[in-house]
Amino acid sequence: MKEAFHIGQLVRITRSSSGYSDHRTYCIVCLLSDEDDSPIYRVKNTAGIERLVKADEIEPAALTAVP
């Protein structure tokens, strides 16, 4: 399993399974593996909202982003 992102990295959700983008900043807190061995990331924002996303659904946040 090749990792595209790392734990602790700040990211933004570009598109989710529901079809909309989310412009809040999330932090990657955990790395999981799907049935086909593709990485799934558990991300969390400052409000405590957690989501499971795939690498193609997220992008790195700007260097000036704050969690």
C-alpha positions in Angstrom: 0.0 0.0 0.0 1.6 3.2 -1.2 0.7 6.3 0.9 0.0 9.6 -0.9 -0.5 11.6 2.3 0.9 11.2 5.8 -0.6 11.3 9.3 -0.8 14.9 10.7 -0.9 16.4 7.2 -3.6 19.2 6.7 -5.8 18.5 3.7 -9.0 19.8 2.1 -11.7 17.6 0.5 -12.0 18.3 -3.2 -14.9 16.0 -3.8 -16.6 13.5 -1.7 -18.8 10.5 -2.4 -21.8 12.7 -2.0 -20.6 14.9 -4.8 -19.7 18.2 -3.1 -16.5 19.8 -2.1 -15.8 20.8 1.5 -13.5 23.9 2.0 -12.8 23.2 5.6 -9.3 22.1 6.7 -9.0 18.6 8.0 -6.1 16.8 9.6 -5.3 13.2 8.7 -5.5 11.2 12.0 -5.4 7.6 10.8 -4.5 5.5 7.7 -6.7 2.4 6.9 -6.8 -0.1 4.1 -9.7 -0.9 1.8 -10.6 -4.4 0.6 -8.5 -3.8 -2.6 -5.5 -2.5 -0.5 -6.1 1.1 -1.5 -5.5 3.6 1.3 -8.4 5.2 3.1 -7.7 8.2 5.4 -9.6 9.2 8.5 -9.6 13.0 8.7 -10.9 15.2 11.5 -11.5 19.0 11.7 -11.4 21.3 14.7 -15.2 20.8 15.3 -14.6 17.1 15.8 -16.2 16.0 12.6 -14.5 12.8 11.3 -14.8 11.4 7.7 -13.3 8.6 5.8 -11.9 9.6 2.4 -9.8 8.2 -0.4 -6.7 9.8 -1.7 -8.4 11.0 -4.9 -11.0 12.9 -2.8 -8.5 15.1 -0.9 -5.7 17.6 -1.7 -3.0 19.1 0.5 -4.1 22.3 2.2 -2.1 25.5 1.7 1.0 26.0 3.7 -0.7 28.9 5.5 -3.7 26.8 6.5 -4.5 26.3 10.2 -6.4 23.3 11.6 
